[in-house]
Amino acid sequence: AKVPLRPDIAAAVIGRAEGNPLFLTELLAYTQTAADPSLLPTTLAGVASIQVDRLPPLTRQLLRHASVLGRSFRIVVLDRLLAPEPFGLSDETRADLSAFLEQDGTDRLRFRSAVTHDAAYQGLPFAKRRELHARAGVVIENLAGDHPEAVAEFLADHFAAARVDDKAWRYTRIAADRAF
């Protein structure tokens, strides 16, 4: 049940949102679940970080792993990226994820919000980001088969973020050549 806001908190929420309807909506939702609703996040990114951090551990981990793939990504790439780890998705976990991810065509998912995507990505330790980018690069490269040049820009990005310099250089050159 939603609890009416105290007038001082309502005024703080309105002032903090500064006319941004998305920020206002997120701040209002935050006040309903916060231990102390007077301690408002100062940015929309702060609200998104809190939302991601409050997720159950498995859901949070899945969302953060997915964030490495970008704002929109192929489901098969996510499935193969996650394959080395034993994830069993319960209905509750799927429901939790659906608050942040949505279908993007028949074979893709996308983050509902760029702010949430960024918050999930920023929550990953740097070493884990590098590892996941390296794995994503290998997955995409394998899925491309004999035609990795068709996805060279994605491969260049992932291998550069993973600091796999030889592959990053190779795919960056291919992507640049294709651009001209």
RODRENVO-611050 format. One record per residue: residue number from 1; residue in three letters; x, y, z of N, C-alpha, C in turn. Coordinates in steps of 0.1 Angstrom, whole numbers, plus 5000, padded with zeros to 4 digits. Layout:
<atoms>
ATOM  num  residuo    nx    ny    nz   cax   cay   caz    cx    cy    cz
ATOM  NUM      ALA     X     Y     Z     X     Y     Z     X     Y     Z
...
</atoms>
This chain:
<atoms>
ATOM  num  residuo    nx    ny    nz   cax   cay   caz    cx    cy    cz
ATOM    1      ALA  5008  4988  5000  5000  5000  5000  5009  5012  5000
ATOM    2      LYS  5005  5022  4992  5012  5034  4992  5009  5043  5004
ATOM    3      VAL  5019  5049  5009  5018  5057  5021  5019  5072  5016
ATOM    4      PRO  5009  5080  5021  5010  5094  5017  5023  5100  5022
ATOM    5      LEU  5029  5109  5014  5041  5116  5018  5038  5127  5028
ATOM    6      ARG  5048  5129  5037  5047  5140  5046  5049  5153  5037
ATOM    7      PRO  5043  5164  5040  5045  5176  5032  5060  5180  5029
ATOM    8      ASP  5068  5178  5039  5082  5182  5038  5089  5173  5028
ATOM    9      ILE  5086  5160  5028  5092  5151  5018  5087  5153  5004
ATOM   10      ALA  5073  5156  5003  5067  5158  4990  5074  5171  4984
ATOM   11      ALA  5076  5181  4992  5083  5193  4987  5097  5190  4983
ATOM   12      ALA  5104  5182  4991  5118  5178  4987  5118  5170  4974
ATOM   13      VAL  5109  5161  4972  5109  5153  4960  5106  5162  4948
ATOM   14      ILE  5097  5171  4949  5093  5180  4938  5105  5189  4935
ATOM   15      GLY  5112  5194  4945  5123  5203  4943  5135  5196  4937
ATOM   16      ARG  5137  5183  4942  5149  5175  4937  5147  5171  4922
ATOM   17      ALA  5134  5168  4918  5131  5164  4905  5133  5175  4894
ATOM   18      GLU  5133  5188  4899  5135  5199  4890  5127  5198  4877
ATOM   19      GLY  5115  5194  4878  5106  5193  4866  5108  5182  4857
ATOM   20      ASN  5117  5173  4860  5120  5161  4852  5110  5150  4856
ATOM   21      PRO  5100  5147  4847  5089  5137  4851  5095  5123  4854
ATOM   22      LEU  5105  5118  4847  5110  5105  4850  5117  5105  4864
ATOM   23      PHE  5125  5116  4867  5131  5117  4880  5121  5117  4891
ATOM   24      LEU  5110  5125  4888  5100  5126  4898  5093  5113  4901
ATOM   25      THR  5090  5106  4890  5084  5092  4892  5093  5083  4900
ATOM   26      GLU  5106  5083  4896  5115  5074  4903  5117  5078  4918
ATOM   27      LEU  5117  5091  4920  5119  5095  4934  5107  5092  4942
ATOM   28      LEU  5095  5093  4936  5083  5089  4944  5083  5074  4947
ATOM   29      ALA  5087  5066  4937  5088  5052  4940  5098  5049  4950
ATOM   30      TYR  5109  5056  4950  5120  5054  4960  5114  5057  4974
ATOM   31      THR  5107  5068  4976  5102  5071  4989  5093  5061  4995
ATOM   32      GLN  5086  5053  4986  5077  5042  4991  5085  5030  4997
ATOM   33      THR  5098  5028  4993  5106  5017  4997  5118  5020  5006
ATOM   34      ALA  5120  5033  5008  5132  5037  5015  5129  5037  5030
ATOM   35      ALA  5140  5033  5037  5139  5033  5052  5137  5047  5057
ATOM   36      ASP  5144  5056  5051  5143  5070  5055  5140  5078  5042
ATOM   37      PRO  5127  5081  5038  5124  5088  5026  5129  5102  5025
ATOM   38      SER  5134  5107  5036  5140  5121  5035  5154  5121  5029
ATOM   39      LEU  5160  5109  5029  5174  5108  5023  5172  5105  5008
ATOM   40      LEU  5169  5115  5000  5167  5113  4986  5180  5113  4978
ATOM   41      PRO  5181  5104  4968  5192  5104  4959  5192  5118  4952
ATOM   42      THR  5204  5122  4948  5205  5135  4942  5204  5135  4927
ATOM   43      THR  5205  5123  4921  5204  5122  4906  5196  5110  4902
ATOM   44      LEU  5191  5110  4890  5184  5099  4884  5193  5087  4884
ATOM   45      ALA  5206  5089  4881  5215  5078  4881  5216  5072  4895
ATOM   46      GLY  5216  5080  4905  5216  5075  4919  5204  5067  4922
ATOM   47      VAL  5192  5071  4917  5180  5062  4919  5182  5049  4912
ATOM   48      ALA  5187  5049  4900  5189  5037  4892  5199  5028  4899
ATOM   49      SER  5209  5033  4905  5219  5025  4912  5213  5018  4924
ATOM   50      ILE  5205  5026  4931  5198  5020  4943  5189  5009  4939
ATOM   51      GLN  5181  5011  4928  5172  5001  4923  5180  4988  4919
ATOM   52      VAL  5191  4989  4912  5199  4977  4909  5205  4971  4921
ATOM   53      ASP  5210  4979  4930  5216  4974  4942  5206  4966  4951
ATOM   54      ARG  5193  4970  4951  5183  4964  4959  5178  4950  4953
ATOM   55      LEU  5182  4947  4941  5177  4935  4935  5182  4923  4942
ATOM   56      PRO  5175  4911  4942  5181  4899  4947  5194  4896  4940
ATOM   57      PRO  5204  4890  4947  5217  4888  4942  5218  4882  4928
ATOM   58      LEU  5210  4871  4925  5211  4865  4911  5205  4875  4901
ATOM   59      THR  5194  4882  4903  5189  4891  4894  5198  4902  4891
ATOM   60      ARG  5204  4908  4902  5214  4919  4901  5226  4914  4892
ATOM   61      GLN  5231  4902  4895  5242  4897  4887  5239  4895  4872
ATOM   62      LEU  5227  4890  4869  5223  4888  4856  5222  4901  4848
ATOM   63      LEU  5216  4911  4855  5214  4924  4849  5227  4931  4846
ATOM   64      ARG  5237  4929  4856  5250  4935  4854  5257  4928  4842
ATOM   65      HIS  5256  4915  4842  5263  4908  4831  5257  4912  4817
ATOM   66      ALA  5244  4913  4817  5237  4918  4804  5242  4932  4800
ATOM   67      SER  5245  4940  4810  5248  4954  4807  5261  4955  4798
ATOM   68      VAL  5270  4945  4799  5282  4945  4791  5279  4944  4776
ATOM   69      LEU  5268  4939  4773  5264  4937  4759  5259  4950  4752
ATOM   70      GLY  5256  4960  4760  5251  4973  4755  5236  4974  4759
ATOM   71      ARG  5230  4985  4754  5216  4988  4757  5207  4978  4751
ATOM   72      SER  5210  4973  4739  5202  4963  4732  5211  4952  4727
ATOM   73      PHE  5206  4940  4728  5215  4929  4724  5207  4916  4720
ATOM   74      ARG  5214  4907  4713  5207  4895  4709  5206  4885  4721
ATOM   75      ILE  5195  4879  4722  5193  4870  4733  5203  4858  4733
ATOM   76      VAL  5206  4853  4721  5215  4842  4720  5229  4846  4725
ATOM   77      VAL  5233  4859  4723  5246  4863  4728  5246  4863  4744
ATOM   78      LEU  5235  4868  4749  5234  4868  4764  5234  4853  4769
ATOM   79      ASP  5226  4845  4763  5226  4831  4767  5240  4824  4767
ATOM   80      ARG  5247  4827  4757  5260  4821  4756  5270  4828  4765
ATOM   81      LEU  5269  4840  4767  5277  4848  4777  5275  4842  4791
ATOM   82      LEU  5263  4838  4794  5260  4833  4807  5262  4818  4809
ATOM   83      ALA  5264  4811  4797  5265  4797  4797  5275  4791  4807
ATOM   84      PRO  5287  4797  4809  5297  4791  4818  5292  4791  4832
ATOM   85      GLU  5282  4799  4836  5277  4800  4849  5264  4793  4850
ATOM   86      PRO  5261  4785  4861  5249  4778  4862  5237  4787  4867
ATOM   87      PHE  5231  4794  4858  5219  4802  4862  5207  4795  4859
ATOM   88      GLY  5199  4793  4869  5185  4788  4867  5176  4799  4870
ATOM   89      LEU  5168  4803  4860  5159  4814  4861  5145  4810  4866
ATOM   90      SER  5142  4814  4878  5129  4812  4884  5119  4822  4878
ATOM   91      ASP  5106  4820  4880  5096  4829  4876  5098  4843  4882
ATOM   92      GLU  5102  4842  4895  5104  4855  4903  5116  4863  4897
ATOM   93      THR  5127  4856  4893  5139  4862  4887  5135  4868  4874
ATOM   94      ARG  5128  4861  4866  5123  4866  4853  5114  4878  4855
ATOM   95      ALA  5106  4878  4864  5097  4890  4867  5106  4902  4872
ATOM   96      ASP  5116  4899  4880  5124  4910  4885  5132  4916  4873
ATOM   97      LEU  5137  4907  4864  5144  4912  4852  5135  4920  4842
ATOM   98      SER  5123  4916  4841  5113  4922  4832  5111  4937  4836
ATOM   99      ALA  5113  4941  4848  5112  4955  4852  5123  4963  4846
ATOM  100      PHE  5134  4957  4841  5145  4964  4836  5148  4961  4821
ATOM  101      LEU  5144  4949  4817  5147  4945  4803  5133  4942  4796
ATOM  102      GLU  5133  4945  4783  5121  4942  4775  5125  4937  4761
ATOM  103      GLN  5115  4930  4755  5118  4925  4741  5121  4936  4732
ATOM  104      ASP  5129  4934  4723  5133  4943  4712  5133  4936  4699
ATOM  105      GLY  5121  4933  4694  5120  4924  4682  5118  4910  4687
ATOM  106      THR  5121  4901  4678  5118  4887  4682  5130  4880  4688
ATOM  107      ASP  5142  4885  4686  5154  4878  4691  5163  4887  4699
ATOM  108      ARG  5158  4898  4704  5166  4908  4711  5160  4912  4724
ATOM  109      LEU  5168  4917  4733  5163  4923  4745  5170  4937  4746
ATOM  110      ARG  5163  4946  4753  5169  4959  4755  5166  4964  4769
ATOM  111      PHE  5175  4972  4775  5173  4978  4787  5161  4989  4785
ATOM  112      ARG  5152  4989  4794  5141  4999  4793  5146  5013  4795
ATOM  113      SER  5157  5015  4801  5163  5028  4804  5178  5028  4802
ATOM  114      ALA  5183  5038  4795  5198  5040  4794  5204  5042  4808
ATOM  115      VAL  5197  5049  4816  5202  5052  4830  5203  5039  4838
ATOM  116      THR  5194  5030  4837  5195  5017  4844  5206  5009  4838
ATOM  117      HIS  5207  5009  4824  5219  5002  4818  5232  5007  4824
ATOM  118      ASP  5233  5020  4824  5246  5026  4829  5248  5022  4843
ATOM  119      ALA  5238  5023  4852  5239  5019  4866  5244  5005  4868
ATOM  120      ALA  5238  4996  4860  5241  4982  4861  5256  4980  4857
ATOM  121      TYR  5260  4986  4846  5274  4985  4841  5284  4991  4851
ATOM  122      GLN  5281  5002  4856  5290  5009  4866  5291  5001  4878
ATOM  123      GLY  5282  4992  4881  5282  4984  4893  5292  4972  4892
ATOM  124      LEU  5296  4969  4880  5306  4958  4878  5320  4962  4882
ATOM  125      PRO  5327  4954  4889  5341  4957  4891  5349  4957  4878
ATOM  126      PHE  5359  4965  4877  5366  4966  4865  5371  4953  4859
ATOM  127      ALA  5377  4945  4868  5382  4932  4863  5371  4923  4857
ATOM  128      LYS  5359  4923  4864  5348  4915  4859  5343  4920  4845
ATOM  129      ARG  5343  4934  4844  5339  4940  4831  5349  4935  4820
ATOM  130      ARG  5362  4935  4822  5371  4930  4812  5369  4916  4809
ATOM  131      GLU  5367  4908  4819  5364  4893  4816  5352  4891  4808
ATOM  132      LEU  5341  4898  4812  5328  4897  4804  5329  4902  4790
ATOM  133      HIS  5336  4913  4788  5338  4918  4774  5346  4908  4766
ATOM  134      ALA  5356  4902  4772  5364  4892  4765  5355  4880  4761
ATOM  135      ARG  5347  4876  4770  5338  4865  4767  5328  4869  4757
ATOM  136      ALA  5322  4881  4758  5313  4885  4748  5319  4886  4734
ATOM  137      GLY  5331  4891  4733  5338  4891  4720  5340  4877  4714
ATOM  138      VAL  5343  4868  4722  5345  4854  4717  5331  4848  4713
ATOM  139      VAL  5321  4851  4721  5308  4846  4717  5303  4852  4704
ATOM  140      ILE  5305  4865  4702  5300  4872  4690  5309  4867  4678
ATOM  141      GLU  5322  4866  4680  5331  4861  4670  5327  4847  4666
ATOM  142      ASN  5324  4838  4675  5319  4824  4672  5306  4824  4664
ATOM  143      LEU  5297  4832  4669  5284  4833  4662  5285  4839  4648
ATOM  144      ALA  5295  4847  4645  5297  4853  4632  5302  4842  4622
ATOM  145      GLY  5308  4832  4627  5314  4821  4619  5324  4826  4610
ATOM  146      ASP  5322  4824  4597  5332  4828  4587  5331  4843  4583
ATOM  147      HIS  5322  4850  4589  5320  4864  4585  5321  4874  4597
ATOM  148      PRO  5332  4874  4605  5333  4883  4616  5334  4898  4612
ATOM  149      GLU  5337  4900  4599  5338  4914  4595  5324  4921  4595
ATOM  150      ALA  5313  4913  4595  5300  4918  4595  5296  4924  4609
ATOM  151      VAL  5304  4920  4619  5301  4925  4633  5314  4931  4638
ATOM  152      ALA  5323  4936  4630  5336  4940  4634  5335  4952  4644
ATOM  153      GLU  5325  4961  4643  5325  4972  4652  5322  4967  4666
ATOM  154      PHE  5313  4957  4668  5310  4951  4681  5322  4944  4686
ATOM  155      LEU  5329  4936  4678  5341  4929  4682  5352  4938  4686
ATOM  156      ALA  5353  4949  4679  5364  4959  4682  5361  4965  4696
ATOM  157      ASP  5348  4969  4698  5344  4974  4711  5347  4965  4723
ATOM  158      HIS  5342  4952  4721  5344  4943  4732  5358  4939  4735
ATOM  159      PHE  5366  4937  4724  5380  4933  4726  5388  4945  4731
ATOM  160      ALA  5385  4957  4727  5391  4969  4733  5389  4971  4748
ATOM  161      ALA  5376  4969  4752  5372  4970  4766  5379  4959  4774
ATOM  162      ALA  5381  4947  4768  5387  4936  4774  5403  4937  4774
ATOM  163      ARG  5408  4947  4767  5422  4949  4765  5429  4937  4758
ATOM  164      VAL  5421  4931  4749  5427  4921  4740  5431  4928  4727
ATOM  165      ASP  5443  4934  4729  5448  4944  4719  5449  4940  4705
ATOM  166      ASP  5454  4928  4702  5456  4923  4689  5442  4922  4682
ATOM  167      LYS  5432  4916  4688  5419  4915  4682  5412  4928  4681
ATOM  168      ALA  5414  4937  4691  5408  4950  4691  5413  4958  4679
ATOM  169      TRP  5426  4957  4677  5432  4964  4665  5427  4958  4652
ATOM  170      ARG  5427  4945  4651  5422  4938  4639  5408  4943  4635
ATOM  171      TYR  5399  4942  4645  5385  4945  4642  5382  4960  4641
ATOM  172      THR  5390  4968  4647  5389  4982  4645  5393  4986  4631
ATOM  173      ARG  5403  4980  4626  5408  4983  4612  5397  4978  4602
ATOM  174      ILE  5391  4967  4604  5381  4961  4595  5368  4971  4596
ATOM  175      ALA  5365  4975  4608  5353  4984  4609  5355  4997  4602
ATOM  176      ALA  5368  5002  4604  5371  5015  4598  5371  5014  4582
ATOM  177      ASP  5377  5003  4577  5377  5001  4563  5362  4999  4557
ATOM  178      ARG  5354  4993  4565  5340  4992  4561  5332  5005  4561
ATOM  179      ALA  5337  5014  4569  5330  5027  4571  5332  5036  4559
ATOM  180      PHE  5343  5033  4551  5346  5042  4540  5343  5035  4527
</atoms>
